[in-house]
Amino acid sequence: MRISELSTRSDVPVATIKYYLREGLLPAGRATAATQAEYHDAHVARLRLVRALTEVGGLPLAAVRGVLDALDERSLPVAVGAAHEAISQPARGTAPGRTPERATALLTALGWAFWPTSAVLHRLDDALAALDAAGLDTDPQTLAGYADAALALARREIAAIPAGAEEAVRYVVLGTVLYEPVLLALRRLAQAAAFAESQATSG
Amino acid sequence: MRISELSTRSDVPVATIKYYLREGLLPAGRATAATQAEYHDAHVARLRLVRALTEVGGLPLAAVRGVLDALDERSLPVAVGAAHEAISQPARGTAPGRTPERATALLTALGWAFWPTSAVLHRLDDALAALDAAGLDTDPQTLAGYADAALALARREIAAIPAGAEEAVRYVVLGTVLYEPVLLALRRLAQAAAFAESQATSG
């Protein structure tokens, strides 16, 4: 297909496609004339992945390149892990200095495999500190309730990862980010429903 | 106790306490002299609740007043419901025009009690539209997985609501907001753990 059709099918403007080609984020098409090239389905898949990484994952191009390099040169699991970790970095890329001790201890107690350098451990540690500051319960049994629910969801999500490499990474990025507001909204609605349920029982 | 001790125990500055007194968010103490009043534990509890509503719940004072009015004049369940809904309002208070049809249909199918005017229905509707736009799965069975997890968590959370009126509303506000980042961080860590698990099985 020509670049105009590639643009239509990927929903990425021609100027942006040319920019990605110059930056090496998209492999060149097969030249068919001095100013024309032929593109394929693989280009569509790659563009859809770049869009997911930048628009939904919020990644800067350097991080996008890191994920694509992992996909091209290493392996799908490495690319999936790299993409998943990249979208969890703090917005300004500043690594917190403190060691996330409580989060690390919690995950060890849960028996979960984890990357000791993951930025998500810092997020969890900060969130636990906020619970403490408010005097809310952070005992292991309470946290295990949230952890069990998260793991049950995660196992379904992992089982649904599609087969193609680009599609797999794209699904992980989109699914991780876009199901978050669904889960949070459902939790608030579930709280209202469970509260109504408890009032009906006690009344 | 004197206002200085009330300030220490509630961790709210004296100037802020005087402002809340003028605004009617805190009942007056018992006057013991022309410029002195005596305060009680009920004032501490009320101040802790106002802090939770403003600092964690992000509520403007008008909304805080609505919750406190419900607590004083109506009933605890009404106050809990009002507080829970108030912290779910969109930041700018602009009500979306569209009817959240899909969210309403989903909750009806789930058999959950809900307020048809809840702002959270709009959040859920928007989140489902984003999944659709990305081509992600929104079939009822997939969404039921998230809904079931949310309801199991919510039932535990509701069962843990403390007895005192101020404490109950405070817990609902703090717990709703402060466990959100815990749940999201645990979900991302669970995804990494479940992915590692799936690779160990398939490799």
Chai-1 contact restraints between the chains, C-beta under 6 A:
chainA,res_idxA,chainB,res_idxB,connection_type,confidence,min_distance_angstrom,max_distance_angstrom,comment,restraint_id
A,P77,B,Q199,contact,1.0,0.0,6.0,A-B,restraint_1
A,S88,B,R188,contact,1.0,0.0,6.0,A-B,restraint_2
A,W112,B,A193,contact,1.0,0.0,6.0,A-B,restraint_3
A,A113,B,A193,contact,1.0,0.0,6.0,A-B,restraint_4
A,A113,B,A196,contact,1.0,0.0,6.0,A-B,restraint_5
A,F114,B,L189,contact,1.0,0.0,6.0,A-B,restraint_6
A,V120,B,A185,contact,1.0,0.0,6.0,A-B,restraint_7
A,V120,B,R188,contact,1.0,0.0,6.0,A-B,restraint_8
A,V120,B,L189,contact,1.0,0.0,6.0,A-B,restraint_9
A,R123,B,A185,contact,1.0,0.0,6.0,A-B,restraint_10
A,L124,B,A185,contact,1.0,0.0,6.0,A-B,restraint_11
A,A127,B,P181,contact,1.0,0.0,6.0,A-B,restraint_12
A,A127,B,V182,contact,1.0,0.0,6.0,A-B,restraint_13
A,A127,B,A185,contact,1.0,0.0,6.0,A-B,restraint_14
A,A130,B,L178,contact,1.0,0.0,6.0,A-B,restraint_15
A,L131,B,L178,contact,1.0,0.0,6.0,A-B,restraint_16
A,A134,B,L174,contact,1.0,0.0,6.0,A-B,restraint_17
A,A134,B,L178,contact,1.0,0.0,6.0,A-B,restraint_18
A,L136,B,L174,contact,1.0,0.0,6.0,A-B,restraint_19
A,G145,B,R156,contact,1.0,0.0,6.0,A-B,restraint_20
A,Y146,B,V182,contact,1.0,0.0,6.0,A-B,restraint_21
A,Y146,B,L183,contact,1.0,0.0,6.0,A-B,restraint_22
A,Y146,B,L186,contact,1.0,0.0,6.0,A-B,restraint_23
A,A147,B,L186,contact,1.0,0.0,6.0,A-B,restraint_24
A,A149,B,A149,contact,1.0,0.0,6.0,A-B,restraint_25
A,A149,B,L153,contact,1.0,0.0,6.0,A-B,restraint_26
A,A150,B,L186,contact,1.0,0.0,6.0,A-B,restraint_27
A,A150,B,R187,contact,1.0,0.0,6.0,A-B,restraint_28
A,A150,B,A190,contact,1.0,0.0,6.0,A-B,restraint_29
A,L151,B,A190,contact,1.0,0.0,6.0,A-B,restraint_30
A,L153,B,A149,contact,1.0,0.0,6.0,A-B,restraint_31
A,A154,B,A190,contact,1.0,0.0,6.0,A-B,restraint_32
A,A154,B,Q191,contact,1.0,0.0,6.0,A-B,restraint_33
A,A154,B,A194,contact,1.0,0.0,6.0,A-B,restraint_34
A,R155,B,A194,contact,1.0,0.0,6.0,A-B,restraint_35
A,R156,B,G145,contact,1.0,0.0,6.0,A-B,restraint_36
A,I158,B,A194,contact,1.0,0.0,6.0,A-B,restraint_37
A,I158,B,F195,contact,1.0,0.0,6.0,A-B,restraint_38
A,I158,B,S198,contact,1.0,0.0,6.0,A-B,restraint_39
A,L174,B,A134,contact,1.0,0.0,6.0,A-B,restraint_40
A,L174,B,L136,contact,1.0,0.0,6.0,A-B,restraint_41
A,L178,B,A130,contact,1.0,0.0,6.0,A-B,restraint_42
A,L178,B,L131,contact,1.0,0.0,6.0,A-B,restraint_43
A,L178,B,A134,contact,1.0,0.0,6.0,A-B,restraint_44
A,E180,B,L184,contact,1.0,0.0,6.0,A-B,restraint_45
A,P181,B,A127,contact,1.0,0.0,6.0,A-B,restraint_46
A,V182,B,A127,contact,1.0,0.0,6.0,A-B,restraint_47
A,V182,B,Y146,contact,1.0,0.0,6.0,A-B,restraint_48
A,L183,B,Y146,contact,1.0,0.0,6.0,A-B,restraint_49
A,L184,B,E180,contact,1.0,0.0,6.0,A-B,restraint_50
A,A185,B,V120,contact,1.0,0.0,6.0,A-B,restraint_51
A,A185,B,R123,contact,1.0,0.0,6.0,A-B,restraint_52
A,A185,B,L124,contact,1.0,0.0,6.0,A-B,restraint_53
A,A185,B,A127,contact,1.0,0.0,6.0,A-B,restraint_54
A,L186,B,Y146,contact,1.0,0.0,6.0,A-B,restraint_55
A,L186,B,A147,contact,1.0,0.0,6.0,A-B,restraint_56
A,L186,B,A150,contact,1.0,0.0,6.0,A-B,restraint_57
A,R187,B,A150,contact,1.0,0.0,6.0,A-B,restraint_58
A,R188,B,S88,contact,1.0,0.0,6.0,A-B,restraint_59
A,R188,B,V120,contact,1.0,0.0,6.0,A-B,restraint_60
A,L189,B,F114,contact,1.0,0.0,6.0,A-B,restraint_61
A,L189,B,V120,contact,1.0,0.0,6.0,A-B,restraint_62
A,A190,B,A150,contact,1.0,0.0,6.0,A-B,restraint_63
A,A190,B,L151,contact,1.0,0.0,6.0,A-B,restraint_64
A,A190,B,A154,contact,1.0,0.0,6.0,A-B,restraint_65
A,Q191,B,A154,contact,1.0,0.0,6.0,A-B,restraint_66
A,A193,B,W112,contact,1.0,0.0,6.0,A-B,restraint_67
A,A193,B,A113,contact,1.0,0.0,6.0,A-B,restraint_68
A,A194,B,A154,contact,1.0,0.0,6.0,A-B,restraint_69
A,A194,B,R155,contact,1.0,0.0,6.0,A-B,restraint_70
A,A194,B,I158,contact,1.0,0.0,6.0,A-B,restraint_71
A,F195,B,I158,contact,1.0,0.0,6.0,A-B,restraint_72
A,A196,B,A113,contact,1.0,0.0,6.0,A-B,restraint_73
A,S198,B,I158,contact,1.0,0.0,6.0,A-B,restraint_74
A,Q199,B,P77,contact,1.0,0.0,6.0,A-B,restraint_75
